[in-house]
Amino acid sequence: MVSKIKTVAFIGMRPSEITVEAQISPGIVSFCIVGLPDKTVGEAKERIRSTFYQLGIGFPAKKVIVNMAPADIPKGGSHYDLPIALAILGAIEAIDISLFENTISIGELGLDGGLCYVSGAICAAMLANENDMALICPKACEAEAAWSGNDGIIACSNIVSVINHFSGISQVPKTEVGSNVLRAIPEYEGDMSDVYGQPFAKRALEIAASGGHNLLMIGSPGSGKSMLASRMKSILPPLSPAEALETTCIYSLAGMSPDNGLILLPPFRDPHHSSSLISIVGGGPSAKPGELSLSHNGILFLDELPEFQRQTIDALRQPLETNNITVARAKEHITYPANIQLVAAMNPCKCGFYGVMQKQCQKIPRCAIEYRNRISGPILDRFDIIIFVNSIKVSELFEKEDRETSETIRKRVTLSREIQIKRADCNDVSDFKLNGKARGKYLNEVTKLDSSTSILFQQIVQSTNISARGCHKILRVARTIADMDGSTDIQKHHIAEAAQYKFPNNY
């Protein structure tokens, strides 16, 4: 008898349905798993043997063959433990395997038969929901899987609970589906009111947040670049339900799911400058998502940008244009989404005090030029906004006036984004609705200029000799400033302000 049960294989963001087949036949006593399993799946043999012992069932002293089909898809992860164990139990007729016909099961087995947390539960739940199937998963994955919208989630703490539920001995409590994703939005960390002074930088951050623009801050040590960047996440609006599900899927695949099961706020990732190329773009033996994908629908902050490896920085070029990253392997290509807002900070030179007369070193300006040249021109060209953050004045540190809070700024950012989203919907744009990500004909449509504004813009382009991408960056930022002002058309002062963010006078 061949016993079959369904499970999933995770290939990037695309889960694939896998059929686990088990057959018990006469022959030399053995336990063989085929179908391109990795070492983790191979080690499931001992966990399953121990589980059978805990159940009081003797593991069959025959030839046990487990096949995972399709056989050409690599199988990796500990979530295959449960489906393999159930398939073998069905093959020895210890359970009625037909009861599991419309289910997908995932779960790692402990030596005592308990079900441990596995990554990718929400992705498996969404696949099960698409195919009108139930999902059997560990209790630890319940909060995560509940947000998929699947009302057939069976979350069990051990394999005995699974068997008892389907045999009718004792029913597992029904999992409540998370239908209202906005009911438990966590508090934002940090507040813009913590930042003293820096009105110009705060204005640039608000523009960047409103339009989803890439931002580079240049300034001396202690001027507040890192503090500003860390507070920027507090002025971004919460994720939409679709964005929250997509972002949570990425974190689930990386084994980093939050306690409440769903990521409701835009992620903020700030890897150290010693991070490797693979940790940033993703990959490795199991092709896990990197910092680029973990920042999806949020911010990737690169502090001390020139200190990152040149190869790592240049690897950002394509993802910043395509909003995804493809990890190529010998047998497969895995694509992860990477719709990020890149925020970076750097010192103006190696010593850090270029422009500060009392502190700058004797190598100026060669020191600044050499340090800036660590970043390639194509990367600098991909920043919509480049600002110089001046050191805070002593008087600003003792100011007593109330500073604007993140909540106040966030309301303006949300209003500006709503204008952009509504305009994109009216133009039948399905994705990349913010000005910083607008593409093709839609970008040309929303950045049209009248004759006088067009003349001013042409003069700016001719005097600066910037690239075509740089021209579009200025137009994108100008469109965002106009939206913040509630203006239908891009006017001269919008273009003028956008241009100063692309060419900081101090650097």
Phi, psi and omega in degrees: 000135176255123181257137184232143176211150185265145172212195183226155169240139183259114177243091187065227179273001185251101177284141179243139179288132181237137176257121177264119181249137178232136179224134176251123183220157177296154179143190178296135181299121181199163178223107186238132176245123181236165181113037180060050176279149174268187185296325179299318179291322179298324180287351178297338182305313183288324177295322180290319177302316180295323178297317178300321179296318179294329178283350183078022180247128178287132178293133186304126179273055180223192177274111182254119179242127176242124178244137178246110185251146359294142186283348183269000178262123179300138180247124179216147179116158182273357183287355178279350183304307184297309180298325178294315180297317179294322179296319179291319177299323177290324181293328178267008176061032174279336175225160176274101186293340180295338179292341183260014188299320183255040180229154169243133184238141174218150177160141175265135181268135169273170180295339179265008180089001178287154179259124183258160180300140174229153179280155176087014184297319182292326177293319178295321180295322179292322177295317178298321180295320179297328183259013180055046180238158176272162179238126173261122183215165176296153178301327181294342180262001187299311183300323180288312184292333184298332184282357180285344184089000179279119181269011180246038181274127179244099184260118185238151180272341179204171184289334177297320178297323178297311182296315181296325180295314184280339177273353177085008180288311177210130184274139175283133180305140182292137179281130178282125181285133179283098186265332183247095187287347183266005187278342185227047180292122181291165179286147177286146177267132180076161181214145182295340178291347177287343185270123178275139175062216178055049179297323180295315180295320179296322177297317180296320179296321180294320177296315180299317180292323183294320184254001182068039184270148174286141188227134174239127178249129179242131181184163181292159178303136178085004181280348175106018182297309181295323180294318178297316181296318181292333178276345182297327180296337182281351179254005176271139178291158178301160179290149172288163179306317180294318179295321180296318179295315181295317180294319179296324177301318180297314180294326178295317178296330179274359181072032185233035183293143179286166183295324182275003173088344183217138177271115186258339180253150178304130180293152177228112182245132181226074180296151178288153183291352175272001182300144181280168179299316182295322180293334180276310185269342182100168180129219185085182183304323182257009177051051180283156176293144179261192183298329178302312182284328177293342177268004183305132183066019180213213187243134168252113183255120178250099178277148185054055187309314182294344181280346174291154177299139182305320181295323180293316180295316182292339178292348180278347187305301184295313180301327180291338179267320186265344181064027171205166180227129180254121178264113184266131175234171185300322185252353184200161174237123183247126181250127176246146176290148180211054177278084189247163169248111183276123175238128183226157178222147180204157172280155181290339180203179183297317179286336174094357188238030175298128181096349177260102191304323184282345188238340186295148185280177184279354182273000179294137004267000183300324180300316181292320181295314180296321181290319180294326182290353173292340179255126184290156178301318179301326178288314178301326181292340182272358174272125178287323185232126176234120183233154174257121182266111180283155177295148182286137176286151180301321181297329180289333179291339183247018179292142184254355179290146178292130180268153183294136182274163178296325181298319179295315179293321182298326178297319178291320179297316179298317179297317179296318179294323179297323176297315181294317181294318179297318179296319179294320179296322178294336178260014177059037175268121187272330180217172181052059187274340180284154184300325181294343182242000183301146186230160167050226184298326181295319178298316179296326182291318186274351182245026177293143182240148173284175188298314183292320178292323179296321179297316178299317181295319178297323178295320179296316181297316182293323182284337182256340179057046181274168182283170177297323177297319179297323177299315181293326178298317179296318180294321178299311182295320178298321178297320179293317179298321178296319178296322178294330178275353183075023183265134179288322182254152173279123183254175186300316183291336174291316178296317181297317179292319180297323181293324181291336177282339178272338182228081180296133184291335187278352188220000000 
